[in-house]
Amino acid sequence: MSSAPIISVRGVVNRFGAQVVHDGVDLDVEPGEVLGVVGGSGSGKSVLLRTMLGLHRPNAGEVRVEGRDITRLSEAELLAVKRGYGVTFQHGALFSSLTVAQNVQLPIRECFDLSDDALNALTELRLRMVGLPPEAGSKLPSQLSGGMIKRAALARALALDPRLLFLDEPTAGLDPISAAAFDELVSYLHRGLRLTVVMITHDLDTLLALCSRVAVLVDRKIVVDTLAGIMNHPHPWIREYFHGPRARAAVGSRGG
């Protein structure tokens, strides 16, 4: 792995009125890793994600993506950075009035002037990459199952061949079989495309299956370690999360 982090968060403070959500958060994301981000309700997981995406400017601190502090870039400069990552949001966030193919093509059309044949070929490639048949391209999001919506959103996130992929609750709302299949897909794409992945998840099975390290938001700060290190951390919330009944079931199902 390269010694330079692909994302470096330093001293980030996020507050909304009198409420301080993050108070001096430091976090490095290493190239090629899968980093899971967890935390209780109100701990600011989505705010941290939006800060790293350049969609929210923190009250203090800096966020460097591949060496560039995105908190100080102009909109045009930030747009160039955003082309280097893909993101999926919790409920897919597909445009309901567009077909799956049109959703996947949106970021490509924004950046390149391609012929319809080239666009269609590229779209079919992305759909196959995430395990969707070509005929799925002509369907509207309302005609898809929950698992297929997640895959279509992933195809759109990968449209511009990013090195960095952000996933917000990728398996939320899926049944256990679909969730496990999606975990396998992310693992396959992570290896095959040499992606760096940052994912917010509350799914312990996903953490166990995919993540090289885990970042836990507690007490307006962040604790980062390997999964084994986090599971031995003494903080009460971390212990309850990783050693409660659901955690024991998840670890037990993997022979842990």
N, C-alpha and C positions, 0 to 999 in steps of 0.2 A: 504494500500500500504506500501511496505517496505520503510524505510527512506533513504536507500542507492540507488542512481541512478544506473540504469543498464548501462548507458553511461554517462560519464562526460568529457566534452570538456573544457579545460582551456587555455586561452591565445594563441589560435591558430593563427598563421600567415601563410598565403599562398601567395607567390608572384612568378610571372613569368617574369623574367627580371626586368624591371623598374615598371611593373604593380603590385600593391598590391591589391589582391582580398579580403583577410581577414586580418584585423589588430587587433588582440586581441579578438577573438571570444570565448565567454563562453556559454556553453549550457549543461543542464542536461536533460536526458531522464529518466523518472520515470517508474518503472516496471508496466506493464499492461496498459499503456496509448497508445493512438494513437496521435502522434505528426505530424502535417503538417508543411512542410517547403516551404515557398514561397519567391519570390524575383524577381526583374526585370531581363531582359536579361543582362548577364555579371556580375550578383551579386555573382556568385560562388556557386550556389546550388549543381551542380554536383560535384564540387571540394570538397565541404564540405562532401557530401555523400561518395565520394571516400576516404576522410580522415578518416571518421568514420569506413569505411570498412577495413582500413589498406592497401588500394590499392595505396594510395598517402601519402608520409611522409611530414608533414608540415615543414616549415622553422623554426618555433618556437612553443612552447606550448606542451601540452600533451593531449592524448585521452585515457581515461580509459574505458575499456569494462569489466564490472563485476569486477572492482578493478584492472585490469591489464593494465598498460600503453603500448598500442600496438605500440606506436612510437619507443619503445626501445626493442622490441622483435626480436629474430632471425626468419628466415623464417619458421623453424620447429615449433617454439612456436606460431607464427602467424597463421599457418595452423590449429593448435588445436583450436584457437579462432574462426577462420572462419567456423569451423564445427558447431559452436553454433548459427550461424545465416543463414537465407535464404535471397536471394535478387532477385528481378526482375528488368530488365533494360527496358528502355522506349519502345524499339521496340521488346521486347520479348527475343532477343538474343538467340533464339533456333538454334541449329546446323542444317542447312538446309538439310544436307545429311543423317541425322539420323531420325528415326521415333519419334513420340511423346513419346512412351514408352522408347525408347533408350535414349532420352534426359532426361527423369525423372530418369532413372536408373544410369546415369553417376555419380552423387555424391555418390550414394549408393555403386557402384562398387569401387569407390576410397577409401572408408572407411571400407567396410565389404566384407567378402568372403562368399556370399550366394549362395545357389543352384538356378537354373533357376526357379524352382517352387516358391521358396520363393520370388525371385525378381519380378516375374510376379504378384504374389498375392499382394505384397507391392505396386507395380506400379498401379494395378487396384484400390487399396484402395485410393491412392493419387488422381487418376483421378476422382473417384466418389466424393471425398472430395471437389473438385473444380467444380463439376457439369458437368463433361465430361463423356460420355458413354464409356464403355470398348473398343468399336470398334475404338474410336478415337486414341487409342494407336498405331494402325498399320498404321496410316496416316503420311505423311510427312508434315512439317509445311506449305509448299506451297499449301496444300489441305485444309487448315483450314481458317475460317473467322478470322477477326481481334480480335473479342471477344474470340474465341476459342484459338488463339495464346496466349492471355493474361492469360487465364486459364491454359493452358499447362505450361507456364512459372512459374505460381504460384505453380502448382503441383510439378515442379522441385525444386522450392525454399523451399517447405515444405518436401522434400524427406527425410531429416535427422531429422525431428521432432524438428525444432529449437524453441527456446523461443523468439527469436528476428527476426523480419521481416522488411526488407528494400524494399520499393516500389518506383521506379523512374517513375514518370508520369504514374501511373497505368491505367488511363482512356484516355490518349492521343490517338487521332485517332478513338475513338469509337463514334458511334451515341448516342444520349441522352438515348435511351432505354437500349442499351448495357452497357453504362457507369453506369446507375442507378443499373442495375442488378449486375455489378461488385462491386459497392459500397456495396450492400446488402451482397454479398458473403464475402467480406473482413470483414464486421461487424460480420457476422455469425462465421467466423473462428477466429476472434479476441476474441469473447466471449467463443466459444467452446473450443479453444485450449489455452486460457489464454495467448495470444501473446502480446508482446510489439511491436508496429508498428511505424516505422518512414517512412513517405512518402513525397516525393517531388511532388508537384502538383500545377498546375495553375488553376485547376477546382474548382470554388467556390462552386458548388453543392457538390463536394466530401468533401471539408472542412466543410461545414455545416452539412453534413450527418454523418461524421466519427470522426472528430478530437476533442479531449478533450482540446488540447492546440495548438497554432500556433506559429511558429518561423519565423520571417520575416528578411531576409537579406537586410539591407540598409546601405549605407555609410560605407561599409567594416566591419560593426558590425552586431550584431543580436539582435532583440527585441523579447522577448518571453512572451506570456500571454495567458489567455483563449481567446476564440474567441470574447467574449463580450468585454474583455479588449483591445484586438487588434483593434476592430472596433471603440473604443473611443480614440485611440492613435492619437496625433496631427501631426505626421510626414506627410508631403505632399504626398509622394508616397503611404504610407499606407492608407491615406484617399482617394486618388484617386482609389486605388485598391479595397478597401472594400466599397466605397460609390459611385463609378461610375455607369453608366447605367447598365452594366452587373451584377454588385453586387446587385443593387436594384431589378433587374429581378429575380436573384437567391433567394434573401431573400423573395421577394414578392411571389414567387411560393411556398414557405414553410409557407406562412401565417405570415412572420415576419414583 
